[in-house]
Amino acid sequence: MNQKIESVQLPEENQETMPPSELNCSCSDKTKERSEKEYKDLMNRLKRIEGQVRGIQNMLENDAYCTEVLIQVAAVNAALNSFNKALLANHVRTCVADNIRAGNDEVIDELVILLQKLMK
């Protein structure tokens, strides 16, 4: 169930795409085999978010009032934050914990760098 990502759209302040290898320089060669349950949960969340974004596009096409659009954008941001929390929690419970148990303490530095990037 490993899915390859071609490129990632950056937030508005960085209107360009970057390959995942540049976003995750410390672990670009790593992959994660997810359980079917985790995979389905994450994909369902992303599909709901995709639907919300399409709804915003429709709102703009139908000349929706600014505040209504902004409220929906805030809902998308909250959904993405929830997605990140779920993914991060699983990452710590599996990838980070497994690496520490195997004696790979470098994963702690990787986690610190990740958290710094997420908290910008």
N, C-alpha and C positions, 0 to 999 in steps of 0.2 A: 503494500500500500504506500510505498514511498513515492511521493509526487515531486517531480523536478519543477522548480520555478524558473521561468525564463528571465524575468526582470520584475522589479518592484517599483511601484509608483510612490514617489516621496511626497511628503506633505507640501502644501501650497508654497511655503517659503523656499522650497527647493524643487521647482518645477522641472524635473528631469527624471529619467529612470536610471537605476543602477543595477548591475547584476548582483545577485545575492552574495557572491564572493567578496564584493567590496563592502557590503553591509556587515558582514560577519567575518572579518579578516582572521580572527583567531580560530574559527572552526568551520571554514568554508568547505573543507574536505570531509566533514562528518555528515552522517545521515542518522535518522532516528526511525526505527521500526516501531510503529505505534500499534497498540491493541486495536481491535476492530471497534470497540466501544469508544475509546478516545478519539479515533479517527472520525467516526460518525458524529460524535458530539462536536468536535471542532468544525467539521464540514457543515453541519447543520447551522451552527452559529454564523459561519461565514456566508452561507446562503441567505440567512435572514438579513444580515447586514447588507448584502448585495441588493436584496429586495428593497430595503430602506433607502439605499442610495438611488435606486431606480425611481422610487417614489419622489425623492427630492428633484430628480431630473424632470419628472412629470409636472411637479409643482411649478418649476421654472418655466416649462413650456406652456403652462396654463396661466402664467402671470400671477402666481400666488403672492400674497402679501409677505413682505420681508420677515416679519416676526414669526410667521408660520413656518417659513423655510428654516429660519435660525433654530427654532425649537426642534425641528426634525434633524437638523445637523447635530445638535447637542445630543439627541437620542442615538445617532450613529456613533458619535464619539464615546458615549457611555457603553454602547455595545462592543466597540473595539477594545475599550479598557477592560471590560469583562472577559473578552476573548483572551487578551494578554494575561490577565490574572490566572485564568484556567491553564493556559499554556505554560506560564512560568511556574506555577505550583507543580505541575506534572514534571517539568524539567528538573526542578530541585529534587523532587521525590525519586526520580528515576536516574536521569543522566548524571546529575551532580553526585547523588548519594552513591551510585554504582562506581563512579570514578574514584571517589574518596575511599571507598571500601577496597578498591583495587590498588590503592597507594598512589594514585595520580592526584596529588594536591594542586597541580597547575589549574585544575578545573575551578578552584576557588578564585583564582585571579581572573579567569574567564567570566565567572559569575559577577564579580565586582565590576568588571568593565561593562558587562551587559546592563547591570543595574544603573551604572552611571549614564549609559546611553538612553535608557528608558526614562530617566528622571530629568532629562534636559528640559 
